[in-house]
Each structure stands twice: as structure tokens, then as C-alpha cells.
Amino acid sequence: RSLKLRYSNLTVQHPMPESAIGIRRLARQLGMLPGLRELMLAHSQLSGNLCQILGNLQAPLESLELAYCSLIPADFAFL
């Protein structure tokens, strides 16, 4: 039900092939958690990739923490 990924080493501010692979992998793994209701991604640099990361979720989250995640307007539009 709850997953905390604080201080993830997934950084997308300086895109590299490894970053794109990491984002796809994270999105796929999150999509495989049908009971996920709370997600904390604090201190992860996800700028511009929130739609891709959260797009595979099977159900709406009850709680999402994105403190210090360097979000951009496109991320807020997705939310």
C-alpha cells in the first residue's frame, strides 16, 4: 500500500540513456503494484517525467509526496 523512495538516485535533469531506462523501469515496476495507495518520491529529480513515471499506475493514489522533486509546469498539468 505504501512505498517510500526518498533520495532516489534517479536523476533526469541531465538526461542520459541510463536515465531514460531508469524512468521506464520505475514506471513499469510501479504499474505492477495494484495495491499501491501512497507514494513518496521526495528529493528525486523527476523534472518533466512525472506523467511517464505515474502513468502506469493501476489505481489512483490516496497520497503522493513530491517534495524537492524539481517539477516543471508540465508535471503540474499532469497532476
C-alpha positions as CSV (number, residue, x, y, z in Angstrom):
1,R,0.0,0.0,0.0
2,S,2.8,2.4,0.7
3,L,6.2,2.9,-1.0
4,K,8.9,5.4,0.0
5,L,11.7,6.2,-2.4
6,R,13.3,9.2,-0.8
7,Y,16.6,10.4,-2.2
8,S,16.4,8.2,-5.3
9,N,19.5,8.3,-7.4
10,L,17.2,8.6,-10.5
11,T,18.1,12.0,-11.9
12,V,16.7,13.3,-15.1
13,Q,17.9,16.9,-15.1
14,H,20.9,15.9,-17.3
15,P,19.2,13.2,-19.5
16,M,21.4,10.2,-20.2
17,P,20.4,6.9,-21.8
18,E,20.6,5.3,-18.3
19,S,18.1,7.9,-17.0
20,A,15.6,7.0,-19.7
21,I,16.0,3.3,-18.9
22,G,15.6,4.0,-15.2
23,I,12.4,6.0,-15.7
24,R,10.9,3.3,-17.8
25,R,11.9,0.7,-15.3
26,L,10.4,2.6,-12.4
27,A,7.2,3.3,-14.3
28,R,6.9,-0.4,-15.2
29,Q,7.5,-1.5,-11.6
30,L,5.0,1.0,-10.1
31,G,2.5,-0.3,-12.6
32,M,2.9,-3.8,-11.2
33,L,1.8,-2.7,-7.7
34,P,-2.0,-2.8,-7.9
35,G,-2.5,-2.1,-4.2
36,L,-0.2,1.0,-4.2
37,R,-2.1,3.9,-2.5
38,E,0.7,6.0,-1.0
39,L,3.9,7.0,-2.9
40,M,6.7,9.2,-1.6
41,L,9.3,10.3,-4.2
42,A,10.7,13.2,-2.1
43,H,14.2,14.5,-3.1
44,S,14.1,12.8,-6.5
45,Q,14.8,14.9,-9.5
46,L,11.9,14.0,-11.8
47,S,11.6,17.2,-13.8
48,G,9.3,16.7,-16.8
49,N,8.9,13.0,-16.3
50,L,6.0,12.7,-13.8
51,C,3.5,11.6,-16.4
52,Q,5.7,8.8,-17.6
53,I,6.5,7.7,-14.1
54,L,3.0,7.7,-12.8
55,G,1.2,6.9,-16.0
56,N,1.2,3.1,-15.5
57,L,-0.5,3.1,-12.0
58,Q,-3.5,0.8,-11.9
59,A,-5.5,2.8,-9.4
60,P,-5.5,6.4,-8.1
61,L,-3.2,7.2,-5.3
62,E,-4.5,8.4,-2.0
63,S,-1.3,10.2,-1.1
64,L,1.6,11.4,-3.2
65,E,4.7,13.3,-1.8
66,L,6.9,15.1,-4.3
67,A,8.8,17.4,-2.0
68,Y,12.0,18.8,-3.6
69,C,11.5,17.0,-6.9
70,S,12.3,19.9,-9.3
71,L,8.9,19.7,-11.0
72,I,8.0,21.8,-14.1
73,P,4.6,23.1,-15.3
74,A,4.1,20.0,-17.4
75,D,4.3,17.9,-14.3
76,F,1.7,20.0,-12.5
77,A,-0.6,19.9,-15.6
78,F,-0.4,16.1,-15.4
79,L,-1.4,16.1,-11.8
